C-alpha cells in the first residue's frame, strides 16, 4: 500500500511570505496550522504502518518538517524508521525567474519522469512530496 502525503501548509500557502522572496527549499510549514496538520496525518496513518513503511521525502525543508511531525504524531518512535530523501520528489523549482519563460524547459524536464521504488519485501510505502502529479511505478 502506498500513502502519498503532501507537505503540510507552508508559509507561502498561508501568504506569510511571498513566493520567490526566499529560496523555495527554505520555505517552512506554518505554526500552528501546518504543524497540527502533519501531527494529525501521522496519528491517522498510525504507528504500525509507519514502522513497517519505507518513507521517501523531498529535500525541501517543509517536507522534512512534515515527515518529522508525521512520525511524532504516529507515535511510532524514531528507531528503525527507514527514510530516504530523493531530490526527484521536489516540486518544480521556479527559482527567481519568470514562470512563463520556463514552460518549455519544464516540458523537457518532466517528460518521462518516474520514480522507481524498489520495495523488496516491504508492502507499505509513504511518500511525502510537493508535486502536483507524481507517477509511481513499483518494481519487484
Order of alpha helices (4+ residues) and beta strands (2+ residues): beta-alpha-alpha-beta-alpha-beta-alpha-beta-beta-beta
